[in-house]
Amino acid sequence: MPSGNILVADDDAAIRTVVGQALTRAGYEVRTTGAAATLWRWIQAGEGDLVITDVVMPDENAFELLPRVKKARPDLPVIVMSAQNTFMTAIKASERGAYEYLPKPFDLKELLAIVGRAMSEPKNRLRPPEPDDMEGMPLVGRSPAMQDIYRALARLMQSDLTVMITGESGTGKELVARALHDYGKRKKGPFVPINVAAIPRDLIESELFGHEKGAFTGANQRSIGRFEQAEGGTLVLDEIGDMPMEAQTRLLRVLQQGEYTTVGGRTPIKANVRIVAATNKDLRILIQQGLFREDLFFRLNVVPLRLPPLRERTEDIGDLARHFFNQAVNDGLPLKSLEPAALERMTRYRWPGNIRELENLVRRLAALYPQEVISEPIIATELGLDTARESVSYLGAGVSAAPAMRDGDESLSMSVERHLAELFKSHGEGLPPPGLYHRILREIEYPLISIALAATRGNQIKAAELLGLNRNTLRKKVRDLDVRLMRSSR
């Protein structure tokens, strides 16, 4: 049974009660308060084996209190709670020496697990922080998905562990790598990103490791590589999945031995860099295809960090849009905002280009529209064509689908509703002929199945997976509807 004394501070009486009861049921002794002054008095008196405190208190901010706590009792773990769940909140909690940061609302089971871990760890592992006055917001978003990213980054800041960042194009992989560098212990060193896919295959080794004069035709002088440029700092290997096998072998040797040689050189050079790899590809599939070394994957994938696509964090779109509108003002463009309906429309879009696409849209809105408040019809117009393109792209490249709706302001359900309303209206006071349900269903099913088959080049198994149907069900529908493939545009 767990034991120990826990001090809980929060100005919300309901939270104090819920947290206090949960900890008491778990076997801990609990004292609660709504004032930072009372908490500080208890800590000075030597009470408590662990502290749980909200950031914003009526009399003092927890971030102001934390340095004093860590100076007075450096082995006392402090768990920080906050409804101001931004990237900087997580970073400040880590920098001020908090044991853990929990964004509100949180799961009580998660809190109890963190408490149990903190109470069981050796107390001498906790050291006083080095306060740092940080400004700016390198990452934006308050969604649960981003909270996980913030907390992971906060734990990684003061380490040199190799990080593998995965995510679709446009999710901000380089921004995350930059945040790791700018707020980590290598922030005074250089930050050197390199897009592996943009370097010709025969030059990638020279680009990474440098070359000696005369190493190959055209090498008229010694040239330093990215490893040497990044000495003491961070080297970001973007699109690592496109690295040639020969370069993968040399990179693996660097990671294993901590040193490298230039192309044409013989003297080993110590590598004092932190490696951050990034990719939008599934490296495990590339391993199966023999295109990526499995041993290199495990060397790079020490700490995996998956960035969610924007469609998985739509609650962040408002914050991101405001951020990009403010950036546009810095570039000399007028300040804009979104009406609620416009923002709601944006949250229903799939954003195949992710944050990069959203940023481009916001800058376009700021530059091209005179209105101070962007309305929903404007967003519908801007996203209408992209929505149609995305649908075709999702079904398969090269598929010649039915013409896109001219009214980009309509969703599929809205279009069907309008079509049915016109159908009923066309019959005057009467009703359409019987069998309307099956008729409409056939009109929708036929082109959907036909496009799916075209996208999979007639492969019914793949088409069934794409549509989420049982393959036997699909075969029956193809037969009953007499479905023929839509012609490819190729």
QUIFEN-V231888 format. One record per pair of residues at least 6 apart in sequence whose ideal C-beta (glycine too) atoms are under 7 Angstrom apart, sorted by sequence separation. I is the first residue (numbers start at 0). J is the second residue. D is the distance in Angstrom with one decimal. If there is no record, write none. Layout:
# QUIFEN-V231888
[[I J D] [I J D]]
This chain:
# QUIFEN-V231888
[[9 15 5.1] [23 29 5.4] [32 38 5.5] [41 47 6.1] [54 60 6.3] [166 172 5.5] [180 186 6.2] [212 218 6.0] [253 259 4.6] [260 266 6.7] [285 291 3.9] [328 334 5.0] [350 356 5.7] [394 400 6.8] [455 461 4.0] [463 469 6.6] [22 29 4.9] [54 61 4.6] [68 75 6.4] [81 88 5.2] [93 100 7.0] [155 162 6.5] [212 219 6.7] [260 267 5.7] [286 293 4.9] [350 357 6.4] [391 398 6.0] [455 462 4.6] [463 470 4.2] [466 473 6.8] [7 15 5.9] [42 50 7.0] [53 61 6.6] [54 62 6.4] [92 100 3.9] [164 172 4.7] [195 203 6.7] [198 206 5.1] [210 218 5.3] [212 220 5.3] [226 234 6.4] [260 268 6.7] [423 431 6.5] [52 61 4.9] [68 77 6.1] [101 110 6.4] [212 221 5.1] [225 234 6.0] [258 267 4.4] [259 268 5.8] [282 291 5.3] [364 373 5.3] [368 377 6.2] [391 400 4.9] [422 431 5.7] [19 29 4.7] [180 190 4.7] [211 221 5.5] [249 259 7.0] [258 268 6.0] [286 296 6.1] [324 334 6.3] [404 414 5.9] [452 462 5.0] [455 465 6.5] [460 470 5.6] [463 473 4.3] [7 18 5.4] [30 41 6.7] [89 100 5.0] [164 175 5.7] [258 269 5.2] [259 270 5.7] [324 335 5.2] [451 462 4.4] [454 465 6.9] [459 470 6.2] [462 473 6.3] [7 19 5.8] [19 31 5.0] [65 77 6.3] [88 100 6.9] [164 176 6.3] [210 222 5.5] [257 269 6.5] [258 270 5.8] [324 336 6.8] [79 92 4.5] [177 190 6.4] [193 206 6.9] [209 222 5.5] [257 270 5.6] [38 52 6.4] [99 113 5.0] [209 223 4.6] [282 296 5.4] [451 465 5.2] [459 473 5.7] [209 224 3.4] [451 466 5.4] [459 474 6.2] [15 31 4.3] [208 224 4.4] [387 403 3.4] [5 22 5.5] [162 179 6.6] [205 222 6.9] [207 224 5.1] [253 270 5.4] [320 337 5.9] [15 33 6.8] [61 79 5.9] [79 97 4.4] [84 102 3.5] [206 224 6.2] [207 225 5.4] [208 226 5.9] [209 227 5.7] [78 97 6.8] [84 103 6.9] [98 117 5.2] [173 192 5.9] [205 224 6.8] [206 225 6.3] [207 226 6.1] [77 97 5.2] [78 98 5.7] [12 33 6.8] [35 56 4.2] [77 98 5.7] [78 99 4.9] [79 100 5.1] [80 101 5.0] [81 102 6.3] [82 103 4.4] [360 381 6.1] [386 407 6.7] [5 27 5.0] [7 29 6.1] [34 56 6.7] [36 58 5.4] [76 98 3.8] [81 103 6.4] [10 33 4.8] [34 57 6.6] [35 58 5.2] [78 101 6.4] [80 103 5.8] [156 179 7.0] [276 299 4.6] [384 407 6.2] [1 25 5.6] [2 26 6.0] [3 27 5.6] [4 28 4.6] [5 29 5.2] [6 30 5.4] [7 31 4.5] [8 32 5.2] [9 33 6.7] [34 58 5.5] [35 59 3.8] [155 179 6.2] [383 407 1.5] [1 26 4.3] [2 27 6.9] [39 64 6.2] [50 75 6.4] [52 77 6.6] [54 79 6.0] [317 342 5.5] [382 407 6.9] [383 408 6.6] [0 26 4.5] [1 27 5.9] [35 61 7.0] [42 68 5.8] [152 178 6.1] [156 182 5.3] [157 183 6.5] [316 342 6.7] [8 35 6.4] [49 76 5.1] [50 77 4.5] [51 78 4.7] [52 79 6.3] [53 80 5.0] [54 81 4.1] [69 96 4.4] [98 125 6.9] [152 179 6.3] [156 183 4.5] [157 184 5.3] [380 407 5.9] [457 484 6.0] [43 71 6.4] [47 75 6.8] [50 78 6.9] [52 80 6.9] [53 81 6.7] [379 407 5.7] [448 476 6.1] [35 64 5.5] [42 71 6.6] [51 80 6.7] [54 83 6.4] [62 91 5.5] [66 95 6.3] [316 345 5.3] [335 364 5.9] [379 408 3.8] [448 477 6.5] [8 38 4.2] [42 72 6.2] [65 95 4.0] [316 346 5.6] [335 365 5.1] [452 482 6.9] [65 96 5.9] [96 127 6.2] [344 375 5.2] [453 484 4.8] [6 38 6.1] [65 97 6.5] [96 128 3.5] [193 225 5.1] [333 365 6.6] [341 373 5.3] [376 408 6.3] [444 476 6.5] [448 480 6.9] [452 484 5.0] [453 485 4.5] [18 51 6.6] [42 75 6.9] [62 95 5.4] [95 128 5.2] [226 259 6.1] [313 346 4.3] [332 365 4.3] [341 374 5.8] [345 378 5.9] [449 482 5.3] [54 88 6.9] [94 128 5.7] [191 225 5.3] [327 361 6.7] [332 366 5.7] [338 372 5.3] [341 375 4.5] [344 378 4.7] [348 382 5.2] [448 482 5.0] [449 483 6.5] [453 487 5.9] [6 41 5.6] [78 113 6.2] [95 130 6.5] [319 354 6.5] [323 358 5.0] [327 362 5.6] [336 371 6.9] [338 373 6.7] [340 375 3.8] [344 379 6.0] [445 480 5.3] [449 484 6.1] [450 485 5.7] [94 130 6.7] [138 174 6.3] [335 371 6.2] [336 372 5.5] [337 373 5.1] [338 374 5.5] [341 377 6.9] [444 480 6.3] [449 485 4.8] [94 131 5.3] [137 174 6.5] [138 175 6.9] [191 228 5.0] [224 261 6.8] [239 276 4.4] [320 357 6.9] [324 361 5.8] [338 375 6.5] [341 378 4.5] [445 482 6.1] [191 229 3.9] [234 272 4.6] [236 274 6.7] [239 277 6.6] [240 278 4.5] [319 357 5.8] [323 361 3.8] [327 365 4.0] [335 373 5.7] [348 386 6.6] [351 389 5.0] [78 117 6.9] [189 228 6.2] [203 242 6.8] [207 246 6.7] [233 272 6.7] [239 278 5.0] [310 349 5.2] [323 362 6.7] [441 480 6.4] [6 46 6.6] [137 177 6.7] [138 178 5.8] [189 229 5.5] [203 243 6.0] [231 271 5.7] [232 272 6.5] [233 273 4.7] [234 274 5.7] [235 275 4.8] [236 276 4.8] [237 277 4.7] [238 278 6.1] [240 280 3.8] [310 350 5.6] [349 389 5.8] [6 47 4.0] [76 117 4.3] [137 178 4.4] [191 232 6.6] [195 236 5.9] [204 245 6.8] [208 249 6.8] [230 271 5.7] [236 277 7.0] [251 292 6.3] [309 350 4.1] [316 357 6.8] [320 361 5.5] [324 365 6.2] [351 392 7.0] [4 46 6.5] [5 47 6.5] [190 232 5.8] [193 235 6.8] [195 237 6.5] [196 238 3.9] [204 246 5.2] [230 272 6.6] [233 275 6.1] [235 277 6.5] [240 282 5.7] [4 47 5.3] [5 48 6.8] [10 53 6.6] [90 133 6.6] [188 231 3.7] [189 232 3.9] [190 233 5.3] [191 234 5.2] [192 235 4.0] [193 236 6.3] [194 237 4.7] [195 238 4.8] [200 243 4.8] [203 246 4.7] [229 272 4.5] [251 294 6.2] [4 48 5.2] [5 49 5.0] [6 50 4.8] [7 51 4.8] [8 52 4.2] [9 53 4.3] [102 146 4.6] [137 181 6.7] [188 232 2.9] [191 235 6.9] [193 237 6.7] [194 238 5.6] [195 239 5.9] [226 270 5.6] [247 291 6.9] [251 295 4.6] [254 298 4.5] [309 353 4.6] [3 48 4.1] [8 53 6.5] [192 237 6.0] [196 241 4.0] [204 249 6.0] [240 285 5.6] [247 292 4.9] [250 295 6.4] [308 353 5.5] [309 354 5.7] [401 446 5.8] [3 49 6.6] [5 51 6.5] [10 56 5.7] [87 133 6.6] [185 231 6.8] [195 241 5.2] [226 272 6.1] [10 57 5.3] [185 232 5.2] [195 242 4.9] [251 298 6.2] [8 56 6.6] [74 122 3.6] [185 233 5.6] [214 262 4.8] [247 295 5.2] [309 357 6.4] [74 123 6.2] [76 125 6.1] [87 136 6.0] [133 182 7.0] [214 263 2.7] [86 136 6.4] [100 150 6.0] [211 261 5.5] [213 263 6.8] [400 450 5.5] [74 125 5.4] [85 136 6.8] [86 137 6.5] [208 259 5.2] [210 261 5.5] [211 262 7.0] [240 291 6.4] [73 125 6.0] [86 138 4.2] [180 232 6.8] [209 261 4.3] [210 262 3.9] [211 263 3.9] [398 450 5.9] [73 126 6.4] [100 153 6.4] [180 233 4.1] [208 261 5.4] [209 262 7.0] [210 263 5.5] [211 264 4.9] [73 127 5.2] [179 233 6.9] [208 262 6.1] [398 453 4.9] [85 141 6.5] [394 450 5.1] [398 454 5.1] [70 127 6.2] [84 141 5.2] [205 262 4.9] [394 451 6.3] [69 127 4.6] [204 262 5.5] [395 453 6.7] [69 128 6.0] [176 235 4.6] [395 454 2.6] [89 149 3.8] [93 153 3.8] [239 299 6.8] [394 454 4.4] [395 455 6.8] [89 150 5.6] [92 153 6.7] [66 128 6.9] [84 146 5.7] [173 235 6.5] [86 149 4.9] [90 153 5.7] [93 156 6.2] [66 130 5.7] [89 153 4.5] [173 237 6.4] [49 114 6.4] [172 237 6.9] [49 117 5.6] [49 118 6.0] [48 118 6.4] [9 80 6.9] [400 485 7.0] [21 107 4.8] [25 111 5.6] [399 485 6.1] [398 485 6.7] [399 486 6.0] [185 273 5.7] [399 487 6.4] [398 487 6.3] [399 488 4.3] [21 111 6.5] [397 487 5.3] [397 488 5.5] [22 114 6.9] [90 182 5.6] [397 489 4.9] [179 275 6.3] [176 275 4.5] [176 277 6.4] [173 277 6.9] [172 277 4.2] [5 114 6.9] [164 275 6.6] [168 279 5.0] [167 279 5.5] [161 274 4.7] [162 275 4.9] [163 276 5.0] [164 277 4.4] [165 278 5.8] [166 279 6.5] [1 115 6.3] [159 273 5.1] [3 118 5.2] [1 118 6.7] [175 304 6.9] [175 306 6.4] [172 306 6.0] [171 306 6.2] [163 299 5.1] [170 306 4.2] [163 300 4.5] [161 299 5.8] [165 303 6.8] [170 308 5.9] [163 302 7.0] [166 305 6.2] [161 301 4.4] [162 302 4.7] [163 303 5.1] [164 304 4.9] [165 305 5.1] [166 306 3.3] [160 301 5.2] [161 302 7.0] [163 304 6.8] [167 308 4.9] [160 302 5.1] [162 304 5.8] [164 306 6.4] [155 302 6.3] [151 304 6.0] [148 304 7.0] [148 306 6.9] [144 307 4.2] [144 311 5.8] [145 312 6.1] [144 312 4.8] [142 312 4.1] [145 315 6.3] [140 312 6.1] [142 314 4.8] [142 315 4.9] [141 315 6.6] [140 315 3.6] [139 315 6.9] [141 318 6.4] [140 318 5.9] [139 318 5.3] [140 319 6.8] [139 319 5.4] [139 322 4.8] [169 352 4.9] [170 353 4.9] [171 354 5.4] [169 353 3.4] [170 354 6.2] [168 353 6.8] [169 354 5.6] [167 353 5.7] [169 355 3.5] [169 356 6.1]]
